[in-house]
Amino acid sequence: MPPEQPLGSRAPHFIKRSRPLHLSWQVGVFVVGLAVVAGGVVLLPLPGPGWLVIFAGMAIWATEFVWAQLVLRWTKRKVTEAAQKALDPKVRRRNIILTALGVTIIAAGVAVYAWKFGLVLPWNVAE
């Protein structure tokens, strides 16, 4: 695993030298990150990669803010742990069995519905 980068601003040196310029840089990074995170939040209930966009906004913030860098490190660690856990053969077997069971129950429900009402949409069923 590559070594983690040090925490802190990744702004160019000439920007860090000037306090007003660095503050303006931080405000700009915050506003851009906020816009991306807000777009991701909008995408959560809509079809689209909401979480991916939110994490992209966090990555933008992490270029400048230590708190965002710490959140991203924690998130990466948790995602790595979850991926390793999901690759465990016992967990994979359990997930396959549960998925097959769920698909079987849904197929049985669809079959009963089609047997009782035919191929009619639920809102067109007249009883």
C-alpha positions in Angstrom: 0.0 0.0 0.0 1.5 3.4 -1.0 2.3 5.8 1.9 -0.4 8.3 2.7 0.3 11.9 1.7 0.8 14.4 4.5 -2.3 16.3 5.7 -2.7 19.9 4.7 -3.2 22.2 1.8 -2.1 21.1 -1.7 -2.3 24.6 -3.1 0.6 25.8 -5.2 3.4 27.4 -3.3 2.9 30.9 -4.7 -0.7 30.8 -3.5 0.3 29.6 0.0 2.8 32.5 0.3 0.1 35.1 0.2 -2.5 34.9 3.0 -5.3 36.8 1.1 -4.7 34.7 -2.0 -4.6 31.4 0.0 -7.9 32.4 1.7 -9.5 33.2 -1.6 -8.2 29.8 -2.9 -9.7 28.0 0.1 -13.1 29.8 -0.4 -13.0 28.8 -4.1 -12.2 25.2 -3.3 -15.0 25.1 -0.7 -17.6 26.6 -3.1 -16.7 24.2 -5.9 -16.7 21.2 -3.5 -20.0 22.3 -2.0 -21.6 22.6 -5.5 -20.4 19.1 -6.4 -21.6 17.6 -3.0 -25.0 19.4 -3.4 -25.3 17.9 -6.9 -24.6 14.5 -5.5 -27.2 14.9 -2.8 -29.7 15.9 -5.5 -28.8 12.7 -7.4 -29.3 10.4 -4.4 -33.1 10.0 -5.0 -32.8 10.4 -8.8 -31.2 7.9 -11.2 -27.5 8.7 -11.1 -24.3 8.2 -9.3 -25.2 10.2 -6.2 -22.7 8.7 -3.8 -19.9 8.8 -6.4 -20.5 12.5 -7.0 -20.6 13.2 -3.2 -17.2 11.5 -2.8 -15.9 13.5 -5.7 -16.9 16.7 -3.9 -15.2 15.4 -0.8 -12.0 14.7 -2.8 -12.2 18.3 -4.0 -12.4 19.5 -0.4 -9.6 17.1 0.6 -7.2 19.0 -1.7 -7.4 21.9 0.8 -9.0 20.9 4.1 -7.6 18.5 6.7 -11.0 17.4 8.0 -12.0 16.3 4.5 -8.7 14.4 4.1 -9.4 12.6 7.4 -12.9 11.7 6.3 -11.7 10.4 2.9 -9.0 8.3 4.7 -11.6 6.8 7.0 -13.9 6.1 4.1 -11.2 4.4 2.0 -10.3 2.2 5.0 -13.9 1.2 5.6 -14.5 0.5 1.8 -11.3 -1.6 1.7 -12.5 -3.6 4.8 -15.9 -4.1 3.3 -14.5 -5.3 0.0 -12.2 -7.8 1.8 -15.1 -9.0 3.9 -17.3 -9.4 0.8 -14.6 -11.6 -0.8 -14.7 -14.0 2.1 -16.1 -17.3 0.7 -18.6 -17.8 3.6 -20.0 -14.3 3.1 -20.2 -14.7 -0.7 -22.0 -18.1 -0.3 -24.5 -16.5 2.1 -25.1 -13.5 -0.2 -25.6 -15.9 -3.2 -28.1 -18.0 -1.2 -30.0 -14.9 0.0 -30.1 -13.4 -3.5 -31.4 -16.7 -4.9 -34.0 -16.9 -2.2 -35.2 -13.4 -2.8 -35.4 -13.9 -6.6 -37.4 -17.1 -6.0 -39.9 -15.3 -3.7 -40.3 -12.5 -6.2 -40.7 -14.9 -9.1 -43.4 -16.8 -7.1 -45.2 -13.6 -6.4 -45.2 -12.6 -10.1 -46.4 -16.1 -11.1 -49.3 -15.9 -8.6 -50.2 -12.4 -9.8 -50.1 -13.5 -13.5 -52.1 -16.6 -12.7 -54.8 -14.7 -10.9 -55.1 -11.5 -13.0 -53.3 -12.3 -16.2 -50.7 -10.0 -17.7 -52.5 -6.8 -16.6 -50.8 -3.9 -14.8 -51.9 -3.6 -11.2 -53.6 -0.3 -11.7 -55.8 -1.7 -14.5 -57.1 -4.7 -12.4 -60.8 -4.3 -11.9 -62.2 -6.4 -9.1 
